[in-house]
């Protein structure tokens, strides 16, 4: 439905136009009325109507002057003039401000309806043209950000400047940003930012991200990049101002969605055609998410350089084989921690960390190959695939620790059903800690295993996920507590491990089919 602002200095006519004309049947909604041009201009700037229906002769500011200024504010707005004077000069002036129509008083409803259909068609055409223009700008910027040839970059920058002279001058202070979404599930697990959000949240997150950028006064363009990531190019302010926008955006997104937004930020450039180098720098800054984790703001120029020398793993591998062979769990874990701490302190590039971890873990597995077969532990021949799925240093370290720990445990508990012991231990932890903000990571630390391993093991042995059991326990206890009318819903939410009352109510309704209040009414 299109919106219309009606302007007339005659009170009775203004009321008649706003209240007696069947606008809804024309597909139009009245969003405001004004009695003079100055008042109408304020409303236009605040409400951005699609159509303006304005009298010509008015006090303070007449309709013709108002129309000129309204067009300066929004060139897409459609103006229809009203007049009791069939004078050529008015019509000539109306054409000069690109009026979409001219009606004489008293208004004929059929004539008004026919004119509004034409005006709506012009609105739709303008909307499509604007969308096409925006798409063209985005396409040119995308090409500019990825173009290697300096000559082609100059051509692309000139074409982009032609389309958006005000927003993208050829010479100005610019920066680029690379944004990636990481998902956090409702027991605290994070799927780090290298991995897209592949669920119904993705479209909502995207819309909210673009909406929040506009609300924060973002001066630039933001493009969809790869799945779950975005590229931004914008006019630069001082560092603290630029970074404050991105930090606030991260906060807003985290408040509204279970996500972590990671931002890689370039240094400042001086020309529009610097977009390629700046965007490349923002992506290089983003690579530090490997060490800093999802949800970080990573600004180029304030990050250490990556070490790119090959890593020797032989000494560590030898130590691990000795500790594992002697079933020394603490020493094994300490050696893994020492190895990765040294890599972290040196800021070794992620590709080299992955390569070193593959050589280390594969070497240990080969050393204990016979034992692994005897103990029915899988001999992994796809460590590269496994490591590529680990988005951060912490993930890779956890995998290496998990492999080594499983070997120690397997060698020391050959005749025990260790898996059932782990499952029982997990259930006991849930039973005693469901009322806390319990995460899979918390449980993993308690049982000295990686989160991925206990998820897989628990599902295999019980047919349920850890989250399902945590949620089930919480809902069971919440159902009991709802029988006590002295307890408020937010108190019950807190007692069963939910800090966010709205989220607790949503989970309860999804589980039981009833809101907490409805359930309480049913049982009390």
C-alpha positions as CSV (number, residue, x, y, z in Angstrom):
1,X,0.0,0.0,0.0
2,X,1.3,3.5,-0.9
3,X,1.3,6.4,1.5
4,X,0.0,9.9,0.9
5,X,0.4,13.3,2.6
6,X,-2.5,15.8,2.1
7,X,-1.8,19.5,2.3
8,X,-4.5,22.2,2.2
9,X,-5.0,25.5,4.1
10,X,-8.8,25.1,4.2
11,X,-9.7,23.0,7.3
12,X,-12.9,21.6,5.9
13,X,-11.4,20.6,2.6
14,X,-8.4,19.0,4.4
15,X,-10.8,17.0,6.6
16,X,-12.9,16.0,3.6
17,X,-9.9,14.8,1.6
18,X,-8.4,12.8,4.5
19,X,-11.7,11.3,5.8
20,X,-14.2,11.1,3.0
21,X,-12.1,9.9,0.1
22,X,-12.0,6.1,-0.1
23,X,-8.2,5.9,-0.1
24,X,-8.0,2.3,1.1
25,X,-9.9,1.1,-1.9
26,X,-7.3,2.8,-4.1
27,X,-4.5,1.0,-2.3
28,X,-3.4,4.2,-0.5
29,X,-3.0,5.1,3.2
30,X,-3.0,8.7,4.5
31,X,0.0,9.1,6.8
32,X,-0.4,12.8,7.5
33,X,-2.1,16.1,6.8
34,X,-0.7,19.7,6.9
35,X,-2.2,23.2,6.5
36,X,0.7,24.9,4.9
37,X,3.9,24.2,3.0
38,X,6.3,24.6,5.9
39,X,4.4,22.2,8.1
40,X,4.1,19.8,5.1
41,X,7.9,20.0,4.5
42,X,8.6,18.9,8.1
43,X,6.2,16.0,7.7
44,X,7.7,15.0,4.4
45,X,11.2,14.9,5.8
46,X,10.0,12.8,8.8
47,X,7.5,10.5,7.1
48,X,8.8,10.1,3.5
49,X,5.4,9.7,1.8
50,X,5.2,8.1,-1.6
51,X,2.6,10.7,-2.9
52,X,1.8,14.3,-1.9
53,X,-1.5,15.9,-2.7
54,X,-1.1,19.6,-2.1
55,X,-3.1,22.8,-2.7
56,X,-1.3,25.5,-4.7
57,X,-2.3,28.7,-2.9
58,X,-1.4,28.5,0.8
59,X,0.0,30.9,3.5
60,X,3.5,30.8,4.9
61,X,4.8,28.6,2.0
62,X,2.7,27.9,-1.1
63,X,2.3,24.5,-2.7
64,X,4.7,25.2,-5.6
65,X,7.6,26.2,-3.3
66,X,6.8,23.3,-1.0
67,X,6.8,20.9,-4.0
68,X,10.3,22.1,-5.1
69,X,11.7,21.6,-1.6
70,X,10.0,18.2,-1.2
71,X,11.6,17.1,-4.5
72,X,15.0,18.3,-3.3
73,X,14.5,16.1,-0.2
74,X,13.2,13.0,-2.1
75,X,13.3,13.1,-5.9
76,X,11.2,9.9,-6.0
77,X,8.1,11.5,-4.3
78,X,5.1,12.1,-6.6
79,X,3.4,15.5,-6.4
80,X,-0.3,16.1,-7.4
81,X,-1.4,19.7,-7.3
82,X,-4.9,21.0,-6.3
83,X,-6.2,24.3,-7.4
84,X,-9.4,26.2,-7.7
85,X,-7.8,28.2,-10.6
86,X,-7.5,26.8,-14.1
87,X,-4.6,29.0,-14.9
88,X,-1.8,28.2,-17.4
89,X,0.9,29.7,-15.2
90,X,0.1,27.2,-12.4
91,X,0.2,24.3,-14.8
92,X,3.4,25.5,-16.3
93,X,5.1,25.8,-12.8
94,X,3.7,22.4,-11.8
95,X,5.4,20.9,-14.9
96,X,8.6,22.6,-13.9
97,X,8.7,20.7,-10.6
98,X,7.8,17.4,-12.3
99,X,4.3,17.2,-11.0
100,X,2.6,13.8,-11.5
101,X,-0.9,15.4,-11.9
102,X,-3.0,18.5,-11.5
103,X,-6.6,18.5,-10.2
104,X,-9.1,21.3,-10.2
105,X,-11.5,21.9,-7.3
106,X,-14.1,20.7,-6.7
107,X,-12.7,17.2,-7.1
108,X,-14.4,14.6,-9.3
109,X,-13.9,11.2,-7.5
110,X,-13.6,9.3,-10.8
111,X,-11.0,11.7,-12.0
112,X,-9.1,11.4,-8.7
113,X,-9.2,7.6,-8.8
114,X,-7.9,7.4,-12.3
115,X,-5.1,9.9,-11.6
116,X,-4.1,7.9,-8.5
117,X,-3.8,4.7,-10.5
118,X,-1.4,6.6,-12.9
119,X,0.5,8.0,-9.9
120,X,0.9,4.6,-8.3
121,X,2.2,3.2,-11.6
122,X,4.8,6.0,-11.6
123,X,5.7,5.1,-7.9
124,X,6.2,1.5,-8.9
125,X,8.3,2.4,-11.9
126,X,10.4,4.7,-9.7
127,X,10.8,1.9,-7.1
128,X,12.0,-0.5,-9.8
129,X,14.4,2.0,-11.2
130,X,15.8,2.7,-7.8
131,X,16.2,-1.0,-7.1
132,X,17.9,-1.4,-10.5
133,X,20.2,1.5,-9.7
134,X,21.1,0.1,-6.3
135,X,21.8,-3.3,-7.8
136,X,24.0,-1.7,-10.4
137,X,26.0,0.1,-7.7
138,X,26.3,-3.1,-5.7
139,X,27.5,-5.0,-8.8
140,X,30.1,-2.4,-9.6
141,X,31.4,-2.2,-6.1
142,X,31.6,-6.0,-6.0
143,X,33.7,-6.0,-9.2
144,X,35.8,-3.1,-7.8
145,X,36.5,-5.1,-4.6
146,X,37.8,-8.1,-6.5
147,X,39.5,-6.5,-9.6
148,X,43.3,-7.1,-9.8
149,X,44.0,-4.8,-12.8
150,X,44.7,-1.1,-11.8
151,X,43.4,0.1,-15.1
152,X,40.1,-1.8,-14.7
153,X,39.8,-0.5,-11.1
154,X,40.1,3.1,-12.3
155,X,37.3,2.5,-14.9
156,X,35.1,0.7,-12.4
157,X,35.6,3.5,-9.8
158,X,34.7,6.2,-12.3
159,X,31.5,4.3,-13.3
160,X,30.5,3.8,-9.7
161,X,31.2,7.5,-9.0
162,X,28.9,8.5,-11.9
163,X,26.1,6.5,-10.3
164,X,26.6,7.8,-6.8
165,X,28.4,11.1,-6.9
166,X,27.2,12.2,-3.4
167,X,27.7,8.9,-1.6
168,X,31.0,7.7,-3.3
169,X,33.3,10.6,-4.4
170,X,36.4,9.5,-6.2
171,X,38.7,11.0,-3.5
172,X,37.7,10.6,0.1
173,X,38.7,8.7,3.3
174,X,37.4,5.2,2.9
175,X,37.6,1.9,4.8
176,X,36.3,-1.6,4.2
177,X,34.9,-4.2,6.5
178,X,34.4,-8.0,6.3
179,X,31.5,-9.3,8.4
180,X,30.8,-12.9,9.3
181,X,28.1,-14.5,11.3
182,X,28.8,-17.2,13.9
183,X,25.9,-19.1,15.5
184,X,25.5,-19.8,19.2
185,X,23.0,-22.4,20.3
186,X,20.9,-22.2,23.4
187,X,23.3,-24.1,25.7
188,X,26.2,-21.9,24.7
189,X,27.8,-23.9,21.8
190,X,29.5,-21.7,19.2
191,X,29.8,-22.5,15.6
192,X,32.6,-20.1,14.8
193,X,32.3,-17.4,12.3
194,X,33.8,-19.2,9.4
195,X,30.7,-21.3,9.2
196,X,27.4,-19.8,7.9
197,X,24.2,-19.8,9.8
198,X,22.3,-22.5,7.8
199,X,18.8,-22.2,9.3
200,X,15.7,-20.0,9.1
201,X,17.4,-17.4,11.2
202,X,19.7,-16.4,8.3
203,X,17.2,-14.1,6.4
204,X,16.0,-12.5,9.7
205,X,19.6,-11.9,10.7
206,X,20.5,-10.4,7.3
207,X,17.5,-8.0,7.4
208,X,18.2,-7.0,11.0
209,X,21.9,-6.4,10.1
210,X,21.1,-4.0,7.3
211,X,18.3,-2.3,9.3
212,X,20.7,-1.8,12.2
213,X,23.4,-0.3,10.0
214,X,20.9,2.3,8.7
215,X,19.8,3.1,12.2
216,X,23.4,3.6,13.3
217,X,24.0,6.2,10.5
218,X,26.3,3.9,8.4
219,X,27.6,6.0,5.5
220,X,28.4,3.4,2.8
221,X,27.3,0.2,1.1
222,X,27.0,-3.3,2.5
223,X,26.8,-6.3,0.2
224,X,26.0,-9.9,0.7
225,X,29.2,-11.8,0.1
226,X,29.5,-15.5,0.7
227,X,27.0,-17.5,2.8
228,X,26.8,-15.9,6.2
229,X,29.2,-13.1,5.4
230,X,29.0,-9.5,4.1
231,X,31.3,-6.9,2.6
232,X,31.1,-3.2,3.6
233,X,32.7,-0.1,2.0
234,X,32.2,3.2,3.7
235,X,33.3,6.8,4.2
236,X,35.8,6.8,7.1
237,X,35.6,8.8,10.4
238,X,38.2,8.8,13.1
239,X,39.1,5.3,14.3
240,X,37.1,5.5,17.5
241,X,34.0,6.6,15.6
242,X,34.3,3.9,13.0
243,X,34.9,1.2,15.5
244,X,32.1,2.4,17.8
245,X,29.6,1.7,15.0
246,X,30.8,-1.8,14.5
247,X,30.9,-2.5,18.2
248,X,27.4,-1.3,18.6
249,X,26.3,-3.4,15.6
250,X,27.8,-6.5,17.3
251,X,25.9,-5.7,20.5
252,X,22.6,-5.1,18.7
253,X,22.9,-8.4,16.8
254,X,23.8,-10.3,19.9
255,X,20.9,-8.9,21.8
256,X,18.3,-9.9,19.1
257,X,19.7,-13.2,17.8
258,X,21.8,-16.1,19.1
259,X,24.8,-15.1,17.0
260,X,28.3,-13.6,17.2
261,X,29.2,-11.1,14.5
262,X,32.9,-10.9,13.7
263,X,34.2,-7.8,11.9
264,X,37.5,-7.5,10.1
265,X,38.3,-3.8,9.5
266,X,40.8,-2.3,7.1
267,X,42.9,0.8,7.6
268,X,42.0,4.0,5.8
269,X,42.4,4.6,2.1
270,X,42.1,7.8,0.1
271,X,40.5,6.9,-3.2
272,X,37.4,5.0,-4.3
273,X,39.6,2.7,-6.4
274,X,41.4,1.6,-3.2
275,X,38.3,-0.6,-2.4
276,X,40.1,-3.7,-3.7
277,X,43.1,-3.3,-1.4
278,X,41.0,-2.2,1.5
279,X,38.7,-5.1,1.3
280,X,41.6,-7.5,1.0
281,X,43.1,-6.0,4.1
282,X,39.8,-6.3,6.0
283,X,39.7,-10.1,5.1
284,X,43.3,-10.5,6.2
285,X,42.3,-8.8,9.5
286,X,39.4,-11.1,9.8
287,X,41.7,-14.1,9.6
288,X,42.7,-13.3,13.2
289,X,39.4,-14.7,14.3
290,X,41.3,-18.0,14.3
291,X,43.0,-16.7,17.5
292,X,40.6,-14.2,18.9
293,X,37.4,-16.1,18.4
294,X,33.9,-15.2,17.0
295,X,32.4,-11.9,18.0
296,X,35.7,-9.9,17.8
297,X,36.4,-6.6,16.2
298,X,39.7,-7.1,14.3
299,X,41.2,-3.8,13.1
300,X,44.2,-4.0,10.6
301,X,47.2,-2.1,11.8
302,X,46.7,-3.2,15.4
303,X,47.1,-6.9,14.9
304,X,50.4,-8.8,15.0
305,X,51.9,-10.3,11.8
306,X,51.4,-14.0,11.2
307,X,54.5,-16.3,11.4
308,X,54.8,-18.3,8.2
309,X,57.7,-20.6,9.0
310,X,57.1,-24.4,9.1
311,X,56.6,-25.9,12.5
312,X,58.6,-28.9,13.8
313,X,56.4,-31.4,15.6
314,X,58.8,-34.3,16.1
315,X,59.8,-33.5,19.7
316,X,56.1,-33.0,20.7
317,X,55.1,-36.2,19.0
318,X,57.8,-38.1,20.7
319,X,56.7,-36.7,24.1
320,X,53.1,-37.5,23.5
321,X,53.8,-41.1,22.4
322,X,55.7,-41.6,25.6
323,X,53.1,-40.1,27.9
324,X,50.2,-41.9,26.2
325,X,52.1,-45.2,26.3
326,X,52.6,-44.8,30.0
327,X,48.9,-43.8,30.4
328,X,49.8,-40.4,31.9
329,X,46.7,-38.4,31.2
330,X,47.8,-35.2,32.9
331,X,51.2,-35.1,31.3
332,X,49.6,-35.8,27.9
333,X,47.2,-32.9,28.3
334,X,49.9,-30.6,29.5
335,X,52.1,-31.4,26.5
336,X,49.3,-30.7,24.1
337,X,48.6,-27.4,25.8
338,X,52.3,-26.5,25.7
339,X,52.6,-27.1,22.0
340,X,49.5,-25.0,21.1
341,X,50.5,-22.3,23.6
342,X,53.8,-21.8,21.7
343,X,52.0,-21.6,18.4
344,X,49.6,-19.1,19.9
345,X,52.4,-17.0,21.4
346,X,54.2,-16.9,18.1
347,X,50.9,-16.1,16.2
348,X,51.6,-18.8,13.6
349,X,49.4,-18.6,10.5
350,X,46.3,-20.8,10.7
351,X,47.2,-22.8,7.6
352,X,50.5,-23.8,9.2
353,X,48.8,-24.5,12.5
354,X,46.4,-26.9,10.8
355,X,49.3,-28.5,8.9
356,X,51.3,-29.0,12.1
357,X,48.3,-30.3,14.0
358,X,47.6,-32.8,11.2
359,X,51.2,-34.1,11.3
360,X,51.2,-34.3,15.1
361,X,47.8,-36.1,15.4
362,X,48.4,-38.4,12.5
363,X,51.9,-39.3,13.8
364,X,50.5,-40.2,17.2
365,X,47.7,-42.2,15.7
366,X,50.1,-44.1,13.5
367,X,52.3,-44.9,16.5
368,X,49.4,-46.5,18.3
369,X,47.9,-47.9,15.1
370,X,47.9,-51.6,16.4
371,X,46.5,-50.6,19.7
372,X,43.8,-48.5,18.1
373,X,42.6,-51.5,16.0
374,X,42.7,-53.8,19.0
375,X,40.7,-51.3,21.0
376,X,38.2,-50.6,18.2
377,X,39.3,-46.9,18.0
378,X,39.0,-45.5,14.4
379,X,42.3,-45.0,12.6
380,X,41.7,-41.5,11.1
381,X,43.0,-41.1,7.6
382,X,41.3,-37.7,6.9
383,X,42.8,-35.4,9.5
384,X,43.0,-32.7,6.9
385,X,39.2,-32.8,6.5
386,X,38.8,-32.8,10.3
387,X,41.1,-29.9,10.8
388,X,39.5,-27.8,8.0
389,X,36.3,-28.1,9.9
390,X,37.9,-26.5,13.0
391,X,37.5,-22.8,12.6
392,X,39.7,-21.6,15.5
393,X,42.9,-22.4,17.3
394,X,40.9,-23.5,20.3
395,X,38.9,-26.0,18.2
396,X,42.1,-27.5,16.7
397,X,43.7,-27.8,20.1
398,X,40.5,-29.4,21.5
399,X,40.5,-32.0,18.7
400,X,44.2,-32.9,19.3
401,X,43.6,-33.1,23.1
402,X,40.5,-35.3,22.4
403,X,42.5,-37.8,20.2
404,X,45.3,-38.0,22.8
405,X,42.9,-38.3,25.7
406,X,40.9,-41.1,24.0
407,X,44.1,-43.0,23.5
408,X,45.1,-42.7,27.1
409,X,41.7,-43.7,28.3
410,X,41.5,-46.6,25.8
411,X,44.8,-48.0,26.9
412,X,44.1,-47.7,30.6
413,X,40.5,-49.0,30.5
414,X,40.6,-51.8,28.0
415,X,38.1,-53.9,29.8
416,X,35.7,-51.2,30.9
417,X,32.7,-49.8,29.2
418,X,34.1,-46.3,29.4
419,X,31.3,-44.9,27.2
420,X,28.6,-45.7,29.6
421,X,30.6,-44.2,32.4
422,X,30.8,-41.0,30.5
423,X,27.1,-41.0,29.7
424,X,26.3,-41.6,33.4
425,X,28.7,-38.8,34.4
426,X,27.1,-36.4,31.9
427,X,23.6,-37.3,33.3
428,X,24.8,-36.7,36.8
429,X,26.3,-33.3,35.9
430,X,23.0,-32.3,34.2
431,X,21.0,-33.5,37.3
432,X,23.1,-31.4,39.6
433,X,23.7,-28.3,37.5
434,X,20.6,-27.9,35.2
435,X,19.7,-24.8,37.3
436,X,22.9,-23.0,36.1
437,X,23.6,-21.6,32.7
438,X,25.0,-25.0,31.7
439,X,26.8,-25.4,28.3
440,X,28.2,-28.4,26.5
441,X,31.6,-26.9,27.0
442,X,31.1,-26.8,30.7
443,X,30.2,-30.5,30.7
444,X,33.1,-31.3,28.4
445,X,35.6,-29.7,30.9
446,X,34.1,-31.7,33.7
447,X,34.6,-35.0,31.9
448,X,38.0,-34.0,30.2
449,X,36.7,-34.6,26.7
450,X,35.9,-32.3,23.7
451,X,32.4,-30.9,23.2
452,X,32.1,-32.6,19.8
453,X,33.1,-36.0,21.2
454,X,30.6,-36.0,24.1
455,X,27.8,-34.8,21.8
456,X,28.4,-37.6,19.4
457,X,28.9,-40.2,22.2
458,X,25.8,-39.2,24.2
459,X,23.6,-39.2,21.1
460,X,24.9,-42.6,20.1
461,X,24.4,-44.2,23.5
462,X,21.1,-42.5,24.5
463,X,19.3,-41.5,21.3
464,X,19.0,-38.0,22.7
465,X,21.2,-34.9,22.4
466,X,22.7,-33.4,25.5
467,X,20.6,-30.3,24.8
468,X,17.4,-32.3,24.7
469,X,18.2,-33.9,28.1
470,X,19.1,-30.5,29.7
471,X,15.9,-28.9,28.3
472,X,13.8,-31.9,29.4
473,X,15.2,-31.7,32.9
474,X,14.6,-27.9,33.0
475,X,11.0,-28.2,31.7
476,X,10.3,-31.1,34.2
477,X,11.4,-29.0,37.1
478,X,9.7,-25.9,35.7
479,X,6.4,-27.8,35.5
480,X,6.7,-28.7,39.2
481,X,7.6,-25.2,40.3
482,X,4.6,-23.7,38.4
483,X,2.4,-25.5,40.9
484,X,3.7,-23.0,43.5
485,X,1.7,-19.8,42.9
486,X,4.0,-17.8,45.2
487,X,6.7,-18.1,42.6
488,X,6.8,-15.6,39.7
489,X,7.6,-16.8,36.2
490,X,10.9,-14.9,36.2
491,X,11.9,-16.7,39.4
492,X,11.0,-20.1,38.0
493,X,13.0,-19.2,34.8
494,X,16.1,-18.4,36.9
495,X,15.7,-21.5,39.0
496,X,15.8,-23.8,36.0
497,X,18.8,-22.1,34.3
498,X,17.3,-19.5,32.0
499,X,18.4,-15.9,32.5
500,X,16.1,-14.7,29.6
501,X,12.5,-15.0,30.7
502,X,11.1,-14.6,27.1
503,X,13.3,-17.4,25.9
504,X,12.3,-19.7,28.8
505,X,8.6,-19.0,28.0
506,X,9.3,-19.8,24.3
507,X,11.0,-23.1,25.1
508,X,8.3,-24.1,27.7
509,X,5.5,-23.5,25.1
510,X,7.4,-25.4,22.4
511,X,7.9,-28.3,24.8
512,X,4.4,-28.5,26.5
513,X,2.2,-26.7,24.0
514,X,1.2,-24.2,26.6
515,X,2.6,-21.0,28.0
516,X,3.8,-21.1,31.6
517,X,0.8,-19.0,32.7
518,X,-1.6,-21.3,30.8
519,X,0.0,-24.4,32.3
520,X,-0.3,-22.9,35.8
521,X,-4.0,-22.2,35.3
522,X,-4.5,-25.7,34.1
523,X,-2.9,-27.4,37.1
524,X,-3.8,-25.0,39.9
